[in-house]
Structure formats: C-alpha cells, structure tokens
Amino acid sequence: MLNPKVKECAVVGLPDEERGQAVSAFIVLSEGNTASPELAKELQDFVKREIAPYKYPRRVEFVSALPRTATGKLQRYRLRENPE
C-alpha cells in the first residue's frame, strides 16, 4: 500500500530524546509532487489511517534517491548514519 504521491520510501528508527527511537521515513516523491510540510503531514495521516495511528513516522524527510548497493539492495545503515 503506497500513496500515489510516493515513488518509494524507507523507514528506520533514529535516536530520539523523548522516545529513545523515533520512526523516521525517507521518501522519494513521484514525479510532479513537491516536498512540503503539508505533504509530510498528509503522508503521516495516510499511514495513521491505513496501518495504525501509533505506527506513523514521527519524522519525514524527502530525498531525491535512497542509498543502494550496486545490486540494488537498500542501505538502511546509511540512512541511520546521516539522518539530516
């Protein structure tokens, strides 16, 4: 289940002072969509409706591409190293 505005995404846990770890989503948008705080909120609300309210990503970061190996495997550790 992917929102039509999202081309692909990856979700990792990142350190958070309040919770210990926060669910963080790195999102590549589909062509024609522009990153904005309003879109981040819309996507968080989408996850709350589709999965469960407590599982939504507390942090949303829009990226142009996700880090991958030469064979195409997602490199989540690189997302954890460079959260900003």
Secondary structure, DSSP 8 states (H G I E B T S, - for coil): ---TTEEEEEEEEEEETTTEEEEEEEEEE-TT----HHHHHHHHHHHHHHT-GGGS-SEEEE-S---B-TT--B-HHHHHH---
